[in-house]
Amino acid sequence: MTGPLLLGVRHHGPGSARAVRAALEAAQPRAVLIEGPPEGDALLPLAADEAMRPPVALLAHVVDDPARAAFWPMAEFSPEWVAIRWGLEHGAQIRFIDLPASHSLALGEEPVEEGGGPGPRIDPIGSLAEVAGYDDPERWWEDVVEHRDAAADPRAPFAALGEAMAVLRETYGDGGHSVDLVREAYMRSQVRTAAREFGDGVAVVCGAWHVPALAGKFTVAADRALLKGLPKVKTELTWVPWTHRRLARRSGYGAGIHSPGWYGHLFSAPDRPVERWMTKVAGLLRAEDRQVSSAHVIEAVRLAGTLAAMRGRPLPGLAETTDAVRAVMCEGSDVPLGLIRERLVVGEVLGEVPDAAPAVPLQRDLVRTQRSLRLKPEALERELELDLRKETDAGRSRLLHRLRLLGIGWGEPAQSRSTGTFRESWRLRWEPELSVRVAEAGVWGTTVPGAATARIESDAVAATALGEITSLAELCLLAGLPDALPVVMRALADRAALDTDVAHLAQALPALARTLRYGDVRGTTTAGLAEVAAGLAERICVGLPPACAGLDGDGAAEMRTHLDAVHAAMGLLPNPDRLRERWSTVLGRLASRDTVPGLLRGRAVRLLLDDGRIEGEDAARHMGLALSPGTPPAEAAAWIEGFVGGGGMLLVHDERLLGLVDGWLTSVPPDAFTDVLPLLRRTFAAYEAGVRRTLGELVRRGPGGRTGPGDAAVPGFGAGLDAARADAVLPLVALLLGREGSSDLYRSDSFA
């Protein structure tokens, strides 16, 4: 070697990774310098740990502000990772030479030069592909690098790529990012230091874009001038797991690739990559119950090769294999291709880091808790169904709720398939950025329960709205944080005593009711909450009628939401019979007051009817008054929206009420009809299609439209009884009852 060996690579390029390994084997350098933060040098030995499984990333964050962070991801097929592993295996000195993270994170908000902030970034690969006549940079890279002969000179691609990048740098300069000039000045200083120490036995692995800057002639004084006075912050670094999904360009990582799963396959396949890829695709489709045979695989391989030859490509690439899979295995459909892209082309692989990697105490406690609960982080999104009666599932629920309190969104609550209070459903997916959230949450404590307790206590003290505090009380129960409950209760009592807004009280009560309910389910003490909840309910009953008077349309719609929520909460509170009686009296007042908007009056009547507090005749009387000729059409339409909103089965089964609505609607003057139509359309559009169809049929027939032998048909059904159709089911009924030999079951009138 004469001078440093400059190996310009494409980040996460398997062809570059293979070429780097071959070049290092041929040159046998004593020192390997890699583009990356120098603070990570102390973490390099961990790459040799058997527990370290890429994809992984170096995470750097500001100690006082963990949200300011940066990642340096590496996959198994990343040239940087290959260089690290080669250096560790051969005893070479390994160093990172990029600008230290302490400077780069500080520069994130402070440009190096006046007006030198980020501009439009030049895509070097895209520029070279365009010059070569390719409209797809990925396809050009595959043809030039990924499909080249591995037995060729390992240094040849680096020399050619370096020349091409030199021309691009002459044309575009820094490519729109002046900070690259500072980074390259620091890299040159590190290369000079290594050259003095190791002579010619130095290899540099960096992005191909930087090679011309490292090979050019620059003075030490000029580099020092660029590096002088750089801002600096205190940082910490560690290894964190990464995912293939985050390596993909669509996930936002600037040096990412479209198809990390495909590139990983190209790097790891020992031979016949197309055949092995088609086998993977067939296995995935078979696992999804699609009929794919060996003949499909053989034909897909042949078709991919034919397409490559027709397109003038040296070997089939991802485009050819995808087209072949679509035609042969997917029968021309793009639907299965979405699954293939997610699972194979991109891939759902989550890396692992050893326990020896530096971590904040909160991270270590989280890992211990995950292991004790057998809840392993995974990159693939999955549903988790929990039975809170089981200790392990209850512990998992508490952990997930505590993490959400800390802003660590590993899991999101999902709609449970069970309606019981002992069940919870979660949707889990671990994202690499959550490691930053864990570091941020470390300021609250060293354990997950302690940090969550400190966070919820702080939020309770700072909360200004009553609803916020009641939500925190509910979270205390869900997350199993009894130590935080006294602080939340004091804040709740203080705020509830001062708040006179009925809407705030109504917004707070449902959360308290759920808290009492979950306290029973989870076996958590809720002493004191019941008294506060009862006090809120009493104040709502007193203040709701005057608060509902004189509201405009928007205010009435908001109050209707509170009305429904309070109605549901009343049944969950202690001593529900007494509260229900008091609440029914309040609803009766709302239903009878003309000063209350029609939307709320209609809703109050519907709630009383559903609870059995009034009979159908009373509901019909209220409706008749509300739809009388003296009522403005818009007010009457609002009453109907409140009464029948949320479900139309009441009108299906009570034709008297349906007749009142129908009669009122036909009497609306033409000039007012266009005003009430949007309200009615919004109300009836929320019904299920079957309910709307039945209502339409009932209105079409009209009250006198029934025919038959004097039978009064059930609303929504045909008139009379069709004996022949009824008799057709009797043999099956007899078989189910074990009386298939009994002739008395074979006539419909035998049930009369």
C-alpha positions in Angstrom: 0.0 0.0 0.0 1.2 3.5 -0.8 -0.7 6.1 1.2 -4.1 5.5 2.8 -6.4 3.0 1.0 -9.6 5.0 0.3 -12.6 2.7 0.1 -15.6 4.9 -1.0 -18.8 3.0 -0.4 -22.6 3.3 -0.5 -24.0 3.0 2.9 -25.9 -0.3 3.4 -24.7 -1.6 0.0 -24.0 -5.3 -0.1 -21.9 -5.0 -3.2 -19.8 -2.4 -1.4 -19.6 -4.6 1.7 -18.3 -7.6 -0.3 -15.8 -5.3 -2.1 -14.6 -3.8 1.2 -14.0 -7.2 2.7 -12.1 -8.4 -0.4 -10.0 -5.2 -0.5 -9.2 -5.5 3.2 -8.2 -9.1 2.8 -5.9 -8.1 -0.1 -4.3 -5.1 1.6 -4.2 -6.4 5.2 -4.1 -2.8 6.8 -3.0 -2.3 10.4 -5.6 0.4 11.0 -9.1 0.7 9.6 -10.7 4.2 9.8 -14.5 4.3 9.5 -16.9 7.1 9.0 -18.6 7.5 12.3 -18.5 9.4 15.6 -15.1 9.0 17.4 -16.9 8.8 20.8 -18.0 5.3 19.7 -14.5 3.9 19.6 -15.0 2.5 23.1 -18.0 0.6 22.0 -16.4 -1.1 19.1 -15.3 -4.3 21.0 -19.0 -5.0 21.6 -19.4 -5.7 17.9 -17.5 -9.0 18.5 -20.0 -10.1 21.2 -22.1 -13.1 20.1 -25.2 -11.3 21.5 -24.7 -8.4 19.1 -26.9 -9.1 16.1 -27.4 -6.5 13.4 -29.2 -4.4 12.3 -28.0 -2.1 15.1 -27.2 1.5 15.4 -24.9 3.8 17.4 -27.1 6.2 19.3 -25.7 9.5 20.4 -27.8 11.9 22.5 -27.2 15.1 24.4 -26.9 14.3 28.1 -29.1 17.3 29.2 -31.5 17.0 26.3 -31.9 13.3 25.2 -34.4 14.4 22.5 -31.5 15.8 20.6 -30.1 12.6 19.2 -28.6 11.0 16.1 -28.2 7.4 14.8 -25.6 5.6 12.8 -27.4 2.5 11.6 -25.5 -0.6 10.4 -26.9 -3.8 8.9 -25.1 -7.1 8.3 -24.5 -6.0 4.8 -23.3 -2.5 5.6 -19.7 -1.8 4.6 -19.0 -0.1 7.9 -20.1 -3.2 9.8 -18.1 -5.5 7.6 -15.0 -3.3 8.2 -15.5 -3.4 12.0 -15.9 -7.1 12.0 -12.8 -7.6 9.8 -10.7 -5.4 12.0 -11.8 -7.2 15.2 -11.1 -10.6 13.6 -7.6 -9.6 12.3 -6.5 -7.5 15.3 -6.3 -4.2 13.4 -6.8 -0.8 15.0 -10.3 0.4 14.4 -11.3 4.1 14.7 -14.2 6.3 13.9 -13.1 9.5 12.1 -16.2 11.6 11.4 -16.9 14.8 13.2 -17.5 14.0 16.9 -21.2 13.8 18.0 -20.6 16.5 20.6 -20.1 18.9 17.7 -22.5 17.5 15.1 -25.4 17.5 17.6 -24.6 21.1 18.6 -24.5 22.0 14.9 -28.0 20.7 14.4 -29.4 24.1 15.4 -26.4 26.3 14.7 -25.1 26.5 11.1 -21.4 26.6 10.5 -21.5 29.6 8.2 -23.9 32.5 7.8 -26.8 31.2 5.7 -25.1 27.8 5.4 -28.0 25.7 6.5 -29.2 22.6 4.8 -30.2 23.0 1.1 -31.2 20.6 -1.6 -29.0 17.6 -1.2 -27.4 16.1 -4.3 -28.0 12.4 -4.8 -24.7 11.1 -6.2 -26.0 7.7 -7.1 -29.0 9.2 -8.9 -26.7 11.6 -10.8 -24.4 8.8 -12.0 -27.4 6.7 -13.0 -28.9 9.6 -15.0 -25.6 10.1 -16.9 -25.5 6.3 -17.6 -29.0 6.5 -19.1 -30.9 4.8 -16.2 -34.1 6.2 -14.9 -33.8 4.1 -11.7 -30.7 4.7 -9.5 -31.3 1.3 -7.7 -31.3 -0.5 -11.0 -28.0 1.2 -12.1 -26.4 0.3 -8.8 -27.4 -3.3 -9.0 -26.0 -3.6 -12.6 -22.7 -1.8 -11.9 -21.9 -3.0 -8.4 -24.2 -5.7 -7.0 -23.9 -7.9 -10.2 -20.2 -7.5 -10.8 -17.8 -10.4 -10.9 -16.6 -11.1 -7.4 -13.3 -12.6 -8.7 -12.3 -9.2 -10.3 -9.8 -6.8 -8.8 -11.3 -5.8 -5.4 -10.0 -2.2 -5.7 -11.3 -1.5 -9.2 -14.8 -0.4 -8.2 -13.5 1.9 -5.6 -11.1 3.6 -8.0 -13.9 4.0 -10.7 -16.4 5.3 -8.1 -13.8 7.7 -6.7 -13.2 9.2 -10.2 -16.9 9.6 -10.8 -17.4 11.3 -7.4 -14.5 13.6 -8.1 -16.3 14.9 -11.3 -19.5 15.3 -9.3 -17.7 17.3 -6.6 -16.2 19.5 -9.2 -19.7 20.2 -10.5 -21.7 20.5 -7.3 -19.2 21.4 -4.7 -20.5 20.4 -1.2 -23.8 19.3 -2.7 -25.8 21.8 -0.7 -24.5 20.9 2.8 -21.7 23.2 4.0 -21.4 21.1 7.2 -19.8 18.4 5.0 -16.8 20.6 4.6 -16.3 20.7 8.3 -16.8 16.9 8.6 -14.2 16.3 5.8 -11.7 18.6 7.5 -12.0 16.6 10.7 -11.7 13.3 8.7 -8.5 14.5 7.0 -7.0 15.4 10.4 -7.7 11.9 11.7 -6.3 10.3 8.5 -3.1 12.3 9.0 -2.8 11.2 12.6 -3.2 7.6 11.7 -0.7 7.9 8.8 1.9 9.2 11.1 1.3 6.2 13.5 0.8 3.4 11.0 2.5 4.6 7.9 0.9 3.2 4.7 -1.0 0.5 6.6 -4.2 2.6 6.8 -7.6 1.9 5.1 -10.4 4.4 5.2 -14.0 3.2 4.8 -16.3 6.2 4.1 -19.2 7.4 1.9 -18.0 7.6 -1.7 -19.1 11.3 -1.7 -16.2 12.1 0.7 -13.4 10.3 -1.2 -12.4 13.3 -3.4 -12.2 15.5 -0.3 -9.9 13.0 1.5 -7.7 12.4 -1.6 -7.3 16.0 -2.4 -4.5 18.4 -1.3 -5.6 20.4 1.7 -3.4 22.2 4.2 -3.4 21.6 7.9 -3.9 25.3 8.5 -7.0 25.4 6.3 -8.6 22.4 8.1 -7.8 23.9 11.5 -9.5 27.1 10.5 -12.7 25.2 9.6 -12.7 23.3 12.9 -12.0 26.4 15.1 -14.7 27.5 17.4 -17.2 24.7 16.8 -20.0 24.6 19.3 -19.9 21.6 21.7 -22.4 19.7 23.9 -21.9 16.8 26.3 -23.0 13.5 24.7 -23.4 9.9 25.5 -23.2 7.0 23.1 -24.5 3.4 23.1 -25.6 0.6 20.8 -29.3 0.2 20.2 -31.3 -2.3 18.2 -32.4 -1.2 14.7 -34.8 -2.6 12.1 -34.8 -3.3 8.4 -37.9 -1.1 8.1 -36.0 1.9 9.5 -33.2 1.2 7.0 -35.6 1.7 4.1 -35.6 5.1 2.5 -39.3 5.4 2.9 -38.9 5.5 6.7 -36.9 8.7 6.5 -33.3 7.7 7.0 -31.3 9.8 4.6 -28.7 7.1 3.6 -31.4 4.4 3.5 -32.2 1.9 0.7 -35.5 0.8 -0.8 -35.1 -2.9 -0.2 -32.9 -3.8 2.8 -34.4 -7.4 2.9 -33.5 -7.9 -0.7 -29.9 -6.6 -0.2 -29.5 -8.7 2.9 -30.4 -11.7 0.9 -27.9 -10.8 -1.8 -25.2 -10.4 0.8 -25.9 -13.6 2.7 -26.8 -16.0 -0.2 -23.8 -18.2 -0.9 -24.9 -18.9 -4.5 -27.9 -18.9 -6.8 -29.5 -15.8 -5.2 -32.5 -15.7 -7.5 -33.4 -19.3 -6.9 -33.1 -18.9 -3.2 -35.1 -15.7 -3.3 -38.0 -17.4 -5.1 -37.9 -20.2 -2.6 -38.3 -17.6 0.2 -41.2 -16.0 -1.6 -42.9 -19.4 -2.1 -42.5 -20.2 1.6 -44.1 -16.9 2.6 -47.1 -17.4 0.3 -47.6 -21.0 1.4 -47.6 -19.8 5.0 -50.5 -17.5 4.0 -52.4 -20.4 2.5 -51.8 -19.6 -1.1 -51.3 -22.5 -3.5 -47.6 -22.3 -4.7 -45.8 -25.4 -5.9 -42.2 -26.1 -6.9 -43.3 -25.7 -10.5 -44.2 -22.1 -9.7 -40.7 -21.5 -8.3 -39.0 -23.0 -11.4 -41.1 -21.1 -13.8 -40.6 -17.8 -11.9 -36.9 -18.3 -12.0 -37.0 -18.9 -15.7 -39.2 -15.8 -16.3 -36.9 -13.6 -14.2 -33.9 -14.7 -16.2 -35.8 -14.0 -19.5 -36.8 -10.6 -18.4 -33.2 -9.7 -17.4 -32.0 -10.8 -20.9 -34.7 -8.8 -22.7 -33.9 -5.7 -20.6 -30.2 -6.0 -21.2 -29.3 -6.7 -17.6 -26.4 -9.0 -16.5 -28.5 -10.8 -13.9 -32.1 -10.6 -12.7 -32.6 -7.8 -10.2 -35.5 -7.0 -7.8 -37.6 -5.6 -10.6 -37.3 -8.8 -12.7 -38.0 -11.1 -9.7 -41.0 -9.0 -8.6 -42.5 -9.0 -12.1 -41.9 -12.8 -12.3 -43.5 -13.4 -8.9 -46.5 -11.3 -9.8 -47.1 -13.1 -13.1 -46.4 -16.7 -11.9 -47.1 -16.9 -8.1 -49.6 -14.1 -7.7 -51.6 -14.7 -10.9 -51.2 -11.0 -11.9 -52.4 -9.6 -8.6 -50.6 -6.9 -6.7 -52.3 -7.7 -3.4 -49.9 -10.5 -2.4 -46.9 -8.3 -3.5 -47.7 -5.9 -0.6 -47.1 -8.8 1.8 -43.9 -9.8 0.0 -42.6 -6.3 0.2 -43.3 -5.9 3.9 -42.0 -9.3 5.0 -39.2 -9.9 2.5 -38.2 -7.0 0.3 -38.1 -4.6 3.3 -38.2 -7.2 6.1 -39.2 -7.1 9.7 -35.9 -7.8 11.4 -35.1 -6.4 14.8 -31.4 -6.4 15.9 -30.1 -7.2 19.4 -27.4 -5.7 21.5 -25.6 -7.3 24.5 -26.3 -6.4 28.1 -22.8 -5.0 28.4 -23.8 -2.1 26.1 -24.0 1.2 28.0 -27.6 2.1 29.0 -29.4 4.4 31.4 -30.7 2.7 34.6 -34.3 3.0 33.3 -33.4 1.1 30.2 -31.8 -1.8 32.2 -34.9 -1.9 34.5 -37.1 -2.0 31.4 -35.1 -4.9 29.9 -35.3 -6.9 33.2 -39.1 -6.3 33.4 -39.6 -7.4 29.7 -37.7 -10.6 30.4 -39.6 -11.4 33.6 -42.9 -10.8 31.8 -41.8 -12.7 28.7 -42.6 -9.7 26.6 -40.0 -9.5 23.9 -39.7 -6.4 21.7 -40.4 -7.2 18.0 -40.2 -5.1 14.9 -43.3 -6.8 13.4 -46.5 -5.3 14.6 -48.6 -7.8 16.5 -51.8 -8.0 18.6 -51.6 -8.9 22.3 -54.7 -10.1 24.1 -54.4 -9.8 27.9 -56.5 -11.5 30.6 -56.2 -9.3 33.7 -57.1 -12.1 36.0 -53.7 -13.7 35.2 -50.8 -12.2 37.1 -48.4 -12.2 34.1 -51.0 -10.5 31.9 -51.8 -8.0 34.6 -48.1 -7.2 34.9 -47.8 -6.7 31.1 -50.8 -4.4 31.2 -49.3 -2.3 34.0 -45.9 -2.1 32.1 -47.5 -0.9 28.9 -49.6 1.7 30.7 -46.6 2.9 32.6 -44.5 3.3 29.4 -47.3 5.3 27.8 -47.3 7.6 30.8 -43.6 8.1 30.1 -44.1 8.8 26.4 -42.7 5.5 25.3 -45.2 4.3 22.8 -44.3 0.6 22.5 -47.9 -0.4 22.7 -51.2 1.2 21.8 -54.6 0.1 23.2 -56.7 -1.7 20.6 -60.3 -2.7 20.4 -60.7 -5.9 22.4 -62.6 -8.8 20.9 -64.2 -9.3 24.3 -66.5 -6.9 26.0 -65.6 -8.0 29.5 -63.6 -5.7 31.8 -61.1 -8.5 32.5 -59.7 -8.2 28.9 -57.4 -5.8 27.2 -56.0 -5.7 23.7 -52.8 -4.0 22.6 -51.0 -3.4 19.3 -47.2 -3.7 19.8 -44.3 -2.6 17.7 -40.8 -1.7 18.8 -39.3 1.2 16.9 -35.6 2.2 17.3 -36.6 5.7 18.3 -38.1 4.4 21.5 -34.6 4.1 22.8 -34.4 7.9 22.7 -37.7 8.1 24.5 -36.4 5.8 27.2 -33.3 8.0 27.7 -35.5 11.1 27.9 -37.7 9.4 30.5 -34.6 8.6 32.6 -34.9 12.0 34.2 -38.0 10.8 36.1 -36.4 7.8 37.8 -34.2 4.7 37.6 -37.1 2.2 37.5 -40.2 2.1 35.3 -42.7 2.2 38.3 -40.6 5.0 40.0 -40.3 7.1 36.9 -44.0 6.7 36.0 -45.0 7.7 39.6 -42.8 10.8 39.5 -44.2 11.7 36.1 -47.8 11.4 37.0 -47.4 13.3 40.3 -45.7 16.2 38.3 -48.5 16.2 35.7 -51.2 16.2 38.5 -49.7 19.2 40.2 -49.3 21.1 36.9 -52.8 20.2 35.5 -55.2 23.0 35.1 -58.3 21.2 33.8 -60.4 18.9 36.0 -60.7 16.4 33.2 -56.9 16.1 33.0 -56.7 15.2 36.7 -59.5 12.6 36.5 -57.7 11.0 33.5 -54.5 10.8 35.6 -56.5 9.2 38.4 -57.7 6.6 35.9 -54.1 6.0 34.6 -52.9 5.5 38.2 -55.2 2.5 38.5 -54.5 1.2 35.0 -50.7 1.5 35.5 -50.8 0.2 39.1 -49.2 3.3 40.7 -50.8 3.4 44.2 -48.0 5.7 45.5 -49.1 8.4 43.1 -52.8 8.2 43.9 -52.8 10.4 47.0 -51.1 13.3 45.2 -53.6 13.0 42.3 -56.5 12.8 44.8 -55.4 16.0 46.5 -55.1 17.8 43.2 -58.5 16.4 42.2 -60.3 17.5 45.3 -58.8 21.0 45.1 -59.7 21.4 41.5 -63.2 19.9 41.8 -64.0 22.3 44.7 -63.1 25.4 42.6 -64.5 24.4 39.2 -68.0 25.5 38.6 -68.2 24.7 34.9 -70.8 21.9 34.5 -69.2 20.9 31.2 -65.8 20.4 33.0 -67.6 18.4 35.7 -69.4 16.2 33.1 -66.1 15.7 31.3 -64.4 14.5 34.4 -67.0 12.1 35.8 -66.7 9.3 33.2 -63.0 8.9 33.9 -63.6 8.7 37.6 -66.4 6.1 37.0 -64.0 4.0 34.9 -61.3 4.3 37.6 -63.7 2.9 40.2 -64.6 0.1 37.8 -61.0 -0.8 37.0 -60.1 -0.6 40.6 -62.5 -3.4 41.3 -61.2 -5.5 38.3 -57.5 -5.0 39.2 -57.9 -5.3 42.9 -56.7 -1.8 43.6 -57.8 0.3 46.5 -59.9 3.2 45.4 -60.8 4.6 48.8 -61.7 8.3 48.5 -62.5 8.2 44.8 -66.1 7.1 45.3 -66.8 10.1 47.6 -65.3 12.6 45.0 -67.2 10.9 42.2 -70.5 11.1 44.1 -69.9 14.7 44.8 -69.3 15.5 41.2 -72.5 13.6 40.2 -74.6 15.6 42.6 -73.2 18.9 41.4 -73.8 17.8 37.8 -77.5 17.0 38.6 -77.9 20.5 40.2 -76.1 22.5 37.5 -77.0 20.7 34.3 -80.5 22.1 33.6 -79.6 25.8 33.8 -76.3 25.1 31.9 -78.3 23.6 29.0 -80.6 26.6 28.5 -80.0 28.9 25.6 -77.2 27.0 24.0 -76.5 27.4 20.3 -76.1 24.5 17.8 -72.4 23.8 18.5 -72.8 24.2 22.3 -75.8 21.8 22.2 -73.8 19.2 20.2 -70.9 19.4 22.7 -73.3 19.1 25.7 -75.0 16.1 24.1 -71.7 14.3 24.2 -71.3 15.1 27.9 -74.9 14.0 28.5 -74.3 10.6 27.0 -71.1 10.1 28.9 -72.6 11.1 32.2 -75.6 8.8 31.6 -73.3 5.8 31.1 -71.1 6.8 34.1 -74.0 7.0 36.5 -74.5 3.2 36.4 -70.8 2.6 37.3 -70.8 4.7 40.5 -71.5 3.3 44.0 -75.1 3.3 45.0 -76.4 3.5 41.4 -80.1 3.2 42.2 -80.2 6.5 44.2 -78.1 8.3 41.6 -80.1 6.9 38.7 -83.3 8.2 40.3 -81.8 11.6 40.7 -80.4 11.6 37.2 -83.8 10.5 35.7 -85.4 13.6 37.4 -82.8 15.8 35.7 -83.5 14.2 32.3 -87.2 14.8 32.8 -86.6 18.5 33.5 -84.4 18.7 30.3 -87.1 17.0 28.2 -89.8 19.4 29.3 -88.1 22.8 29.2 -88.7 24.9 26.1 -85.5 26.8 26.8 -83.4 23.7 26.3 -82.3 23.1 22.6 -84.3 20.5 20.8 -81.2 18.3 20.4 -80.9 17.9 24.1 -84.6 17.6 24.8 -84.9 14.8 22.2 -81.8 13.1 23.7 -83.2 13.3 27.2 -86.4 11.6 26.1 -84.5 8.8 24.4 -82.3 8.1 27.4 -85.4 8.0 29.7 -87.2 5.6 27.2 -84.1 3.3 27.0 -83.9 3.1 30.8 -87.6 2.3 31.1 -88.3 5.5 33.1 -91.1 6.4 30.7 -93.4 4.4 28.5 -93.8 4.5 24.7 -96.9 6.6 25.1 -95.0 9.3 27.0 -92.3 9.3 24.4 -94.9 9.6 21.7 -96.4 12.6 23.6 -93.1 14.3 23.8 -92.5 13.7 20.1 -95.9 15.0 19.2 -95.3 18.2 21.1 -91.8 18.7 19.6 -93.1 18.1 16.0 -96.2 20.2 16.3 -96.9 22.7 13.6 -95.9 25.6 15.8 -92.3 24.3 16.2 -89.8 25.7 13.8 -88.7 23.0 11.4 -85.0 23.3 12.3 -85.8 22.9 16.0 -88.0 19.9 15.3 -85.2 18.3 13.1 -82.8 18.8 16.0 -85.2 17.1 18.4 -85.4 14.1 16.0 -81.6 14.0 15.7 -81.3 13.8 19.5 -84.1 11.2 19.9 -83.2 8.8 17.1 -79.5 9.4 16.8 -77.2 6.4 17.5 -79.7 3.7 16.4 -82.8 3.4 14.4 -84.2 0.1 15.7 -86.6 2.1 17.9 -88.4 3.4 14.8 -88.4 0.0 13.2 -90.2 -1.6 16.2 -92.5 1.3 17.1 -94.4 2.4 14.0 -96.3 4.9 16.0 -93.1 7.0 16.5 -92.2 6.3 12.9 -95.6 7.6 11.8 -95.1 10.8 13.8 -91.7 11.4 12.1 -93.2 10.6 8.7 -96.1 12.9 9.2 -94.0 15.8 10.4 -91.6 15.4 7.5 -94.3 15.4 4.9 -95.7 18.6 6.4 -92.5 20.6 6.4 -92.9 23.6 4.0 -90.8 23.4 0.9 -88.9 26.6 1.7 -87.8 25.1 5.1 -87.1 21.6 3.8 -83.6 22.4 2.5 -82.7 23.8 6.0 -83.7 20.6 7.9 -82.4 18.1 5.2 -78.7 18.2 6.3 -79.7 17.4 10.0 -81.9 14.5 9.0 -79.4 13.2 6.5 -76.7 13.2 9.1 -79.0 11.4 11.6 -80.2 8.6 9.3 -76.9 8.2 7.4 -75.4 6.8 10.7 -77.8 3.8 10.6 -76.8 0.5 9.3 -77.9 -0.3 5.8 -80.4 -3.0 6.9 -82.1 -0.5 9.3 -82.4 2.1 6.6 -83.8 -0.4 4.2 -86.4 -1.6 6.7 -87.4 1.9 7.5 -87.8 2.7 3.8 -90.0 -0.3 3.3 -92.2 0.6 6.3 -92.6 4.2 5.0 -93.3 2.9 1.4 -96.1 0.6 2.6 -97.6 3.2 4.9 -99.8 2.5 7.9 -102.5 1.0 5.7 -100.4 -0.9 3.3 -100.6 -4.3 5.0 -102.4 -7.1 3.2 -103.2 -10.6 4.3 -105.8 -12.6 6.3 -106.2 -9.9 9.0 -102.9 -10.6 10.6 -100.9 -7.8 12.1 -97.4 -8.4 11.0 -94.4 -7.6 13.1 -93.0 -4.2 11.9 -90.4 -4.7 9.3 -91.6 -8.2 8.2 -94.1 -9.4 5.6 -97.8 -9.5 6.4 -99.3 -12.8 7.5 -97.7 -16.2 7.9 -96.5 -18.3 5.0 -97.3 -21.8 6.2 -95.5 -23.6 3.4 -92.2 -21.7 4.1 -92.6 -22.3 7.9 -93.2 -26.0 7.4 -90.0 -26.3 5.4 -87.8 -25.9 8.6 -89.7 -28.4 10.7 -87.9 -31.5 9.7 -84.6 -29.9 10.8 -86.1 -28.8 14.1 -87.4 -32.3 14.7 -83.9 -33.7 14.0 -82.3 -31.3 16.4 -84.9 -32.3 19.1 -84.4 -36.0 18.5 -88.0 -36.4 17.4 -87.6 -37.0 13.7 -90.2 -39.7 13.8 -92.9 -37.6 15.4 -95.5 -36.5 12.9 -96.9 -33.7 15.2 -93.8 -31.6 14.5 -94.4 -31.6 10.8 -97.2 -29.0 10.8 -96.7 -25.3 11.6 -99.9 -25.1 13.5 -98.6 -27.7 16.0 -96.7 -24.8 17.7 -99.8 -22.7 18.1 
